[in-house]
Amino acid sequence: MSGLWVLSERMLRHALRVPIFLALALIQPLLWLTLFGSLFSGLGRLPIFGSGGYLAYLTPGIAVMSAVFGAGYSGLQLLRDLERGFVDTLFTTPTGVVAIALAPAVQTAVTTSIQVMAIVLIGVALAAYPTNLGLALPAMAALGFVVGFSFAALSNALAIASRQPSAVLGTINFLLLPLLFTSSLLMSPEGMPKWMRSAAIVNPVDWAGSIGRSFYHMADPNLTRHIVLLVLFALAMGVLSVMSVRAYRASL
């Protein structure tokens, strides 16, 4: 675990040296909140979006969507580390395979949780108030960490397995867009077609969105189930990432 922390910290320091990426990661959600919130502002009168209105419904969805897409492409950075020989060099150090495999996902998860907290505060500035900001802020940060870790670990596993940027981009795009549009991030389950509601039951993006909305006037009747499923999904993706790194090391 000490190796995991040291390596994650190194990667996090490297990421923070380029703050433009964090700035861009906040500008895009701000645009989504502004554009989607304005376009569908009339939906706020519908009871299916809860007492907080559509913007309060949308804010946790945008936070989760940003976490998913931001983490989903993190495998591209791992590919650059592979090309530079950084990963191969780590195999010659005392750092364990688990640390090598999970450190990039942990680094992405930390930056994602920061991004999610910023989106919550941007939502508050736009009058999207959670029921309890003092509780919602750390809870949403934890949610962003789990979501970021899950999809970063998946992306990293794809990067290690394929070693091709086009394969990572193609696979992630193929997975993320259907996961987004079969979730309730943008539309209440009551407003979704029946087959989409059925698909959302097994969609980790929907689980995360439902958890996030539980802090914004939209109680999740399956909150415990969704938390357990999301944590299990994160663990499964972490195991997949470790297995991919072990297979790569064995191929050297």
C-alpha positions as MATLAB code, in Angstrom:
seq = 'MSGLWVLSERMLRHALRVPIFLALALIQPLLWLTLFGSLFSGLGRLPIFGSGGYLAYLTPGIAVMSAVFGAGYSGLQLLRDLERGFVDTLFTTPTGVVAIALAPAVQTAVTTSIQVMAIVLIGVALAAYPTNLGLALPAMAALGFVVGFSFAALSNALAIASRQPSAVLGTINFLLLPLLFTSSLLMSPEGMPKWMRSAAIVNPVDWAGSIGRSFYHMADPNLTRHIVLLVLFALAMGVLSVMSVRAYRASL';
ca = [
       0.000    0.000    0.000;
       2.919    2.368    0.644;
       4.063    1.858   -2.935;
       0.565    2.631   -4.168;
       0.472    5.877   -2.185;
       3.941    7.014   -3.296;
       3.276    6.283   -6.959;
      -0.209    7.862   -6.862;
       1.218   10.975   -5.214;
       3.892   11.263   -7.891;
       1.293   11.011  -10.653;
      -0.981   13.516   -8.911;
       1.840   16.060   -8.592;
       2.577   15.604  -12.277;
      -1.079   16.217  -13.172;
      -1.306   19.338  -11.005;
       1.689   20.843  -12.756;
      -0.592   21.324  -15.770;
      -3.562   23.181  -14.208;
      -4.993   23.991  -17.650;
      -6.406   20.469  -17.752;
      -8.264   21.000  -14.473;
      -9.533   24.343  -15.745;
     -10.831   22.774  -18.944;
     -12.404   19.985  -16.922;
     -14.474   22.619  -15.116;
     -15.351   24.760  -18.131;
     -17.052   21.898  -19.953;
     -19.407   20.965  -17.054;
     -20.203   24.649  -16.612;
     -21.256   24.798  -20.258;
     -23.332   21.644  -19.854;
     -25.049   22.990  -16.746;
     -25.760   26.317  -18.423;
     -26.877   24.916  -21.786;
     -28.868   21.915  -20.561;
     -30.274   23.904  -17.647;
     -31.466   26.675  -19.962;
     -32.703   24.372  -22.733;
     -34.793   22.247  -20.390;
     -35.642   24.897  -17.816;
     -39.334   24.406  -18.526;
     -39.078   20.852  -17.248;
     -38.515   22.183  -13.750;
     -42.253   22.534  -13.328;
     -42.760   18.794  -13.730;
     -42.995   16.841  -10.453;
     -40.819   14.025  -11.822;
     -37.735   16.210  -11.207;
     -38.403   16.776   -7.529;
     -38.950   19.924   -5.550;
     -35.571   21.419   -6.437;
     -36.354   21.792  -10.149;
     -34.485   20.522  -13.192;
     -31.165   22.245  -12.461;
     -30.945   20.573   -9.050;
     -31.771   17.292  -10.780;
     -29.185   17.930  -13.497;
     -26.235   19.013  -11.320;
     -25.378   15.605   -9.795;
     -25.929   14.055  -13.226;
     -23.427   16.432  -14.829;
     -20.987   15.724  -11.983;
     -21.224   11.976  -12.607;
     -21.077   12.419  -16.380;
     -17.916   14.531  -16.069;
     -16.342   11.928  -13.806;
     -17.176    9.102  -16.214;
     -15.885   10.822  -19.343;
     -12.841   12.338  -17.637;
     -11.777    8.973  -16.214;
     -12.756    7.020  -19.299;
      -9.923    8.453  -21.368;
      -7.227    8.172  -18.700;
      -5.844    5.078  -20.415;
      -4.319    7.370  -23.042;
      -1.916    8.751  -20.433;
      -0.971    5.217  -19.463;
      -0.212    4.481  -23.104;
       2.200    7.424  -23.142;
       3.884    6.020  -20.019;
       4.190    2.675  -21.789;
       5.736    4.291  -24.857;
       8.285    6.164  -22.716;
       9.209    2.939  -20.934;
       8.112    4.303  -17.543;
       5.952    1.268  -16.728;
       8.707   -1.166  -17.728;
      11.114    0.733  -15.475;
       8.735    0.350  -12.530;
       8.932   -3.425  -12.887;
      12.634   -3.219  -11.983;
      11.846   -1.421   -8.694;
      10.413   -2.849   -5.444;
       7.013   -1.364   -6.377;
       4.410   -4.128   -6.523;
       2.185   -4.926   -9.488;
      -0.937   -3.848   -7.585;
       0.547   -0.394   -6.964;
       1.684   -0.058  -10.586;
      -1.757   -1.069  -11.833;
      -3.890    1.006   -9.464;
      -1.846    4.192   -8.977;
      -2.999    5.779  -12.280;
      -6.622    5.043  -11.352;
      -6.169    6.508   -7.863;
      -4.577    9.658   -9.316;
      -7.492   10.049  -11.729;
      -9.990    9.394   -8.930;
      -8.495   12.171   -6.779;
      -8.630   14.737   -9.581;
     -12.146   13.585  -10.440;
     -13.346   14.065   -6.870;
     -11.962   17.616   -6.918;
     -13.777   18.239  -10.188;
     -17.047   16.898   -8.770;
     -16.841   19.145   -5.708;
     -16.242   22.134   -7.981;
     -19.286   21.207  -10.086;
     -21.443   21.024   -6.949;
     -20.289   24.526   -5.979;
     -20.915   25.793   -9.522;
     -24.421   24.327   -9.265;
     -24.973   26.164   -5.992;
     -23.891   29.396   -7.687;
     -26.531   28.691  -10.353;
     -29.183   28.065   -7.636;
     -29.039   24.248   -7.670;
     -29.019   23.653   -3.922;
     -28.512   20.235   -2.320;
     -30.578   19.418    0.722;
     -27.500   19.747    2.954;
     -24.406   21.241    1.338;
     -22.175   20.294    4.269;
     -23.088   16.639    3.739;
     -23.475   16.701   -0.037;
     -20.028   18.133   -0.783;
     -17.914   15.364    0.822;
     -20.412   12.699   -0.218;
     -20.294   13.814   -3.846;
     -16.484   13.923   -3.634;
     -16.499   10.307   -2.442;
     -18.898    9.399   -5.238;
     -16.619   11.102   -7.768;
     -13.648    9.171   -6.396;
     -15.377    5.790   -6.776;
     -16.718    6.589  -10.247;
     -13.383    8.024  -11.373;
     -11.460    5.035  -10.046;
     -13.844    2.556  -11.710;
     -13.711    3.985  -15.210;
     -10.024    4.898  -15.013;
      -9.202    1.311  -14.033;
     -11.311    0.050  -16.939;
      -9.643    2.459  -19.358;
      -6.184    1.516  -18.102;
      -6.956   -2.177  -18.505;
      -8.012   -1.530  -22.097;
      -4.838    0.479  -22.704;
      -2.593   -2.284  -21.356;
      -4.453   -4.984  -23.278;
      -4.585   -3.194  -26.646;
      -1.575   -0.809  -26.473;
      -3.272    1.203  -29.217;
      -4.805    4.694  -28.681;
      -7.403    4.077  -31.394;
      -8.555    0.897  -29.660;
      -8.922    2.703  -26.332;
     -10.808    5.624  -27.903;
     -13.071    3.392  -29.958;
     -13.928    1.053  -27.100;
     -14.500    3.820  -24.549;
     -16.712    5.792  -26.957;
     -18.644    2.617  -27.737;
     -19.228    1.983  -24.019;
     -19.734    5.440  -22.528;
     -22.368    6.921  -24.823;
     -24.818    4.007  -24.403;
     -24.158    4.032  -20.648;
     -24.958    7.749  -20.551;
     -28.157    7.598  -22.579;
     -29.516    4.501  -20.826;
     -29.078    6.211  -17.464;
     -31.199    8.769  -15.647;
     -28.495   11.447  -15.526;
     -30.376   13.803  -17.837;
     -33.943   12.492  -17.661;
     -35.982   11.232  -14.737;
     -36.727    7.481  -14.847;
     -40.426    8.317  -15.041;
     -39.781   10.117  -18.337;
     -37.698    7.326  -19.883;
     -38.997    4.548  -22.162;
     -39.607    1.272  -20.368;
     -36.709   -0.512  -22.064;
     -34.314    2.235  -20.985;
     -35.516    1.949  -17.391;
     -34.823   -1.778  -17.588;
     -31.320   -1.168  -18.969;
     -30.631    1.364  -16.206;
     -31.032   -1.340  -13.559;
     -27.656   -2.840  -14.570;
     -25.979    0.461  -15.510;
     -23.266    1.656  -13.076;
     -23.619    5.205  -14.416;
     -27.276    5.164  -13.388;
     -26.379    3.817   -9.942;
     -23.987    6.735   -9.461;
     -26.546    9.267  -10.707;
     -29.206    7.919   -8.340;
     -26.797    8.138   -5.409;
     -25.882   11.716   -6.325;
     -29.505   12.818   -6.656;
     -30.264   11.521   -3.172;
     -28.578   14.713   -1.926;
     -30.751   16.935   -4.159;
     -34.371   16.476   -3.062;
     -34.610   13.116   -4.883;
     -34.489   10.265   -2.363;
     -33.106    7.054   -3.845;
     -35.264    4.126   -2.642;
     -32.420    1.731   -3.560;
     -29.603    3.830   -2.087;
     -27.907    1.017   -0.137;
     -28.168   -1.374   -3.083;
     -26.728    1.181   -5.494;
     -23.816    2.004   -3.162;
     -22.954   -1.679   -2.743;
     -23.191   -2.333   -6.477;
     -21.051    0.680   -7.335;
     -18.347   -0.314   -4.846;
     -18.363   -3.883   -6.196;
     -18.060   -2.507   -9.727;
     -15.057   -0.412   -8.652;
     -13.419   -3.458   -7.062;
     -14.038   -5.527  -10.185;
     -12.480   -2.878  -12.417;
      -9.501   -2.642  -10.057;
      -8.998   -6.409  -10.266;
      -9.273   -6.236  -14.066;
      -6.597   -3.536  -14.165;
      -4.250   -5.559  -11.945;
      -4.772   -8.665  -14.085;
      -3.973   -6.730  -17.259;
      -0.711   -5.376  -15.808;
       0.299   -8.840  -14.626;
      -0.385  -10.239  -18.098;
       1.679   -7.431  -19.642;
       4.613   -8.081  -17.302;
       4.472  -11.790  -18.104;
       4.693  -10.981  -21.833;
       7.960   -9.041  -21.483;
];
